[in-house]
Structure formats: C-alpha cells, structure tokens
Amino acid sequence: MRRRILPAAAGLGITAVLLAVFGLLFSSADPVFAAYVTRLTTAPEWAESLPLRIVLFAVFAALAAAVVLVALRPVADPVGPDLKVPVNRAVWLVPLTAVNLLFAAFVAVQITALFGGDAWVLETAGLTYAEYARQGFFQLVAVSVVVLGIVAVAASVIRTERRERWVLAGQLGVLCALTMVVLFSALHRLDLYTDAYGLSRLRLSVEAAVYWLGALFALVLLAGAGRLAGRGSAWLPRTVVLVTGLALGVFAVVNPDLRVAESQVAVRGVQKLDSDYLGDLGAEAVPALNRLPEPLRSCVLADVVAANELSRPDPWNGWNLARAEARALLAEHPVAEGGTCPGHR
C-alpha cells in the first residue's frame, strides 16, 4: 500500500508546484488568461456560508435520525432516584396559602380593570390604557416562570401522606389556575398596547410565548390530576417538547413579519408609520408594504430590498419562497427611484 501511495502523493505534489509556477507566469503575461484563472480560483459567494450550512444540515439530520430511531425502537422511561423528603406541613402550607391569597387579590384587581374599562384605569391609576398596558407586562410573565419553578420543586421534593397529598395538590392547582388568569391579564395588556401602536416583532414573539406558557400550565394541571388519580406523569416532559416544537412551527406559519407590516399599516395609518422600522422587516412583509401609497411605498420597499438583498438572485442553495415571491411582486411593480422620501417615523 505504501509503495502505491507515496509515488502518487509525490506526483500530485510535483504537479501542483508546476501548475502554480506556470499558472502565475501565464497570468502575469496575459490579463485575459489571468481573469479566467481568477474566476476559477475564486470561491463563489455562497461558499462562504457552506461550512455553517453543513453543520446545520448535520445537526438537523442527527435530530431527525434520533426521532426515527426512537419511534422504531421505543425505550422504557428511566426511573430517577426518589429525592423526596418529609417536610412539616406548616413549611409549605402557610407560604402556598399566602401566595394564593396574594394571587387572588391581584386577579380581582385585574378583573376590575378589565371590566371597568378606560374610565376606571384613568380614574384609579391616572394612566391611559396604553400606559397601563405597557407597565408590568414583563413582570407578569416573570411571575408565571417563577410559579413553574415553585410547582416543580414542590412536586418533586416534598413527600406527603395521602391526605396531605390532596392538600398540596389543591394548593398547587389553585396557584396554577390563578397564574393562568395572570397570563390572560398580561395578554390583555399586550392586546391593549397592540391596539394603540400595532404589532412589532417583539410584541408578536412575546404574545406567542404567553400562549406557550399557558399551554405549559394546562399540561401541568393535567399531570397533577393524573397523579392524584394514580396515573403516572412520565408523559409530561415529552409532551412539553412536542408542544414547544408545534408552537415553533405554528409561529413560523403565522408569518410574523407579514403580520407586523399589516398591523402597522392598519393601526398607525400612513401618516404615523415608522418607515425606518418597516424597512428592516424581511421579504415576507413585501405584499403588505406593496399596498402603501407612493412615494412612501418605494421608500420603504427600497430599504427592504437593500436589507434582504432582493436586488440579486439567491444562490442555488439559498432559495427561499418568501424572497422569490417578493422578487416576483417587485418585478410586476418596480420600486420608483429618485423620489423624495417623506420623513415618516
């Protein structure tokens, strides 16, 4: 084997040296020949992202193969060690009761604000509905995340007898139910703010996250009810992963940038549009932005074309449906050049 490899390697090395020497000489002697050599030795633009594409392809291929393997050869769920410890009832009953009372008081205030409307908010808090919606939204989402942690710790650490088990499950169930109302309040605040200023990428993403958290709490309540009925809850982690994957798929199908553009145009109107923000949206927003009046349409779409590089075709391995549809639409209705762009913000 070595007798064959070494001569072949030596021949390839000599060939490379000779081609490099003569190629450089010919290139310096003839500009036309040099141009051809440059084209042959210059990597195309899509090759710059080729390593990342290969890595992503390998990762997703491995994930798909793992899913198929588990589906074909299901395995038994591993049983972890029992980490539960006996805890005096007062240690967990008093804090959970106090927290539930606090949540109930907050929910009562939220219901009053919900049915009281704009006049109640102005009279009580001295805020507009938009200001009321903006304040405290992320705090409410953080509250729900903390509650998930409390439920996970209490369910996995505290060891209870049969009667105490029902009491603990009731406390945690009430806490989860009240937290779902808090999430609804946060979603209502976001809807109020969206009605005033339209959707944005951040608002739409947070709205999707709130729905996802609500689904998680519903699954936790089902798992708790199942455990009280004597059934296992080993299905919960897999279901959470499944729901998360489905949520990501639905979020992509919703087409966020298109929804943002439609909402901004519908809510803010032409006179109050933030053209700089709309110009940073993706190619998915082109159908909505194409309906704007001139010269605002051309100004915004020119920024979208520049931001998404729609002025040139995608490489063969970078084709995208939204970008292709955007290019076709812009070919039918070209962007006007040389116009004066109004200073909409």
N, C-alpha and C positions, 0 to 999 in steps of 0.2 A: 504493500500500500504506500509506504513512504517513497519507494522508487518512482511511483507514478505522480504523487502529489508534489514532490519537490521540483521536478522538471516543469510541471505545469505552472506552478507558482512562479518559478524563475522566468518562464516565457511570458507570463502575464505582466510581471514587473518590467521586463525589458520593453515590452510593447507599450506600456503606459508611459515610460520615460521617452521613448522615441516619438510617440504621438504628441506628447506635451511639447517636446523640443521643436518638432517640425510645425506643429499647430501654431505655436507662438510666433515662429518665424514667418509663416504664411499670413498670419493675421496682421502682423506689423507691415507686411509687404503689400497687402491688398485690403482696403477698407470694406469692400463688398464681402469678401471672404470673412473678414473679422465680424461683420454684422451677423452672418449666418452662424458663426461659432458662438457669438454671444447669445443668440436665440436658443441654440441647442444646449448651452451650459447654464442658462438662467432658469431657475425653478419657477413655475407658474405661481400666481398669487394664491391659489387655493392650496398649494403645497405647504404654505406657512402654517395653516391650521390642521394639516394632516396628522401630526402626532396626537393632538388633542382629540381629533375625531376617532382615531384608532383606539385611544384609551377609553373614550365614552362608549364606543361600539363593544369593546371587550367587557366593560363593566355591565352594560345592559344585556349583553349576550349571556354573561355568567348569571345574572339575576333571572333571566328567562329560563335558562337551563336548570337553575335551582328550583324554580317553581314547577317545571315539568317533572323533575326528579321526585319532588315531594308528592306531587299529585299521583305519580305512578307507583311510588313506594312510600305510602304514609308510615309515619313512625309514631310511636306512643309518646305522649307528652311527658317530659321529665318531671319527676316529683321532687320539689325542693325541700330542704330541711325545714322542720317546723320551728319557726323563730318566735312564736307567740309566747308571751309571758303573762302570768296572772297580775292584774292591776286592780287596786281598790276602786270600787265603783265611783267614789267621790272624785277620783283623779280625772276621770273622763266625763262623767255625767254632768258635773257642775259647769265645766268650760263649754261643753257642747250645748247645754241648755241656754247658757248666757249668749253664746254666739247665735243660736237660733232666734232668741228674742230680739237681738240686735238686727238680724237679717229681716225679721218680720216687721220691725219698726221701719226700716229703710224701705221695704217693699210697700208698706202702707203709704209712705210719703210719695213714692213713685207712682202708685195708682192714683193718688190725689192729683198729682201733677198731670198725669196722663188724661184724666177726665176733666180736670179744671181748665185745661187749655192755656192759651196765650195770656189771657187776662189774669189768671191765677199766678202764673210764673212772674209776670210783671209786678203784680201787687206784693207777692211774698218775697221774691228774691231780688227784685229790681233789675232783672235781666231780660233781654229779648230771647225769643225762642232759639235763635241761632246761637247766642252766647250760652244759653242753658244747655244746648245740645253739645257744644264743644267742651264744656267744663266737665271733667270727671269721667270721660268715656274710657280712657285707657286704665284708670284706676278700677273701674268696674270689671274690665276684662282681667286685670291682675288679680282681683278678688276671686274670680272663678278658678284661676290657675292654682291659687293658694288652697282653695277648698278641695280641689282634686288631690293635692298633696296630703291634706288632713284626712280625707277619706281613705287614701291608700295606706297611710301609716296606721290609722285606727283599725282598719280591716285586717291588716297583716301582722300587727304587733300585739294587740290586746286579746288576751284569752278570756273568754266569758263562759259562764254556765248557760243552761238553756234559757232561763228567764231573762238573765242579763243580756243574752244574745239578741233577744227581741227588742229590748230597750235600746241597746246600742244601734241595732239596725234601724229602729224607728228614728232615733236622733239623726243618724247619717242620712236617712232617706228624706227627712224634713229639710235638712241642710241642703241636700242636692236639689230638691224641688224649689226651695227659695232661691237658690243660686240660678236656677233656670229662669226664674222671674227676673232676677237681676240682669241676666244676659238679655232677656227681652227688653228690659229698660235701656240697656246700652244700645241695643239695636234700634230702639225707638229714637234715642238721642241722635244716632247716626242718620236715621231717615229724616229727622228734622233738619239737620245740618245739610244733608244732600238736597233736600227740597229748596233750601235757600241758595246754595252755591254749586250744586251739581256734583256728579261723581268725579273722583280722581283715582289714580292707580292705588294710592294708599287707602282711601276710603273703601274702595271695592274689595281690596285684599283683606282689610280688617273685617268687613262685613262677612266675607267668606269664612274667616277664622272664627267669628262668633257663631255662625251656623255649625261649624265643625265642633266647637266646644259644646254646643247644645246637644249634638248627636252623641258626644262622649258621655255627657251626664245621663242621657237617656239609656245608653248601654250600661253604665254603672248601676243605675236603678234596676234594670232588668237582671243584672248579675247578682245584686243584693237580694232581690226577690227569689231568684233561683236558689241561692244558698240557703235561704230560710226554708224553702220547700224541699231541701235535701238534695238538690242537684248541684253539680259542680260548676265552677266558673272558669274552667281552663280555656273555654272558647273566647273569653274576653280579649286577651292580647291579640289573637289572630284577627278577631273582628275589628278591633281598633285599627290594625294595619290595613285591613281591607277597606274600611270606611275612609281612612286617610287617602288611600290610593284612588278610590272612586271620587272623593272630593276634589283631588287634584285634577282628575280627568274632566269632571264637570266644570271646574273653573276654567280650564283651557277651552272647552267647547263654548262656554259663555262668551268668549272673545272679549277680554277685558278692555283693550284699547278702543275697540269699536263702541262698546257701551259707554266708555268715558267720553268719547267725542260726541256721541248722540246726546248724552245727558248735558254736557257743557253747552251745546248749541241750543237745546230745548229750554234749559233753566236760565242761563245767563243772557241769552239773546245775542244778536250780532254786535250791539253797541258795547257790551261789557265782557266780551270774550278775551281771554288771556291767550293771545296768539303765540307768545313765546312758549307757553306750556303745551299748547296743541301741536306746535311744530316739533316737539320732542317725542310725540307718540309714534307708534310703529306703523307699518304699512297696513295693518288691519283697520286703521282709522280712516283711510283714504275714502271709502264710499260715503261716510258721513260728512267728511270735510269737503267733499266734492260738491255738496249742495249749498255751500256758502256763496253769498253774492261776491261778485268782483268789486274791487281788486283784492278783498280780504282772502278770497279763495286761493288765488295764485300765490299770495304772500305766505299763507300757512302751508300750502302744499309744497312750495319751493323748499321750505325748511324741512318738511317730512322727507322729500326726495333726497335732500343732502344728508339728513341724519341716517337714513336707511340705505343710502347708495342705490337708489332706484334708477338713477340715470344710466347705469350699465347693467348688463345681464348678470345673473348669478352664474357661478361655475357649475359644471355638471353635477357635482356632489353637494351643492349648496342650494338646490332648488327648493322653493317654498311656495305653497299655494297662495297665501295671502299676498306675497310680494308679486307673484305672477298676475293675480287679479288686479292688483293696484297698477302695475305697469300697463295692462290692457286698458284699464279705465282712463289712465292718463294719456294713453295713445289716442283714445277717442276724443278726449277733452284736454288738450295740452295746457300746460301752465303758461300763462302770459308772462313775458319777460319785459323788463324795463319799466314796469309800472311803479307808481308811488304807493308804498305800503302804509296804511294808516297805523297810528300808534296805539292799537288796542292792547289792553292788558287786563 
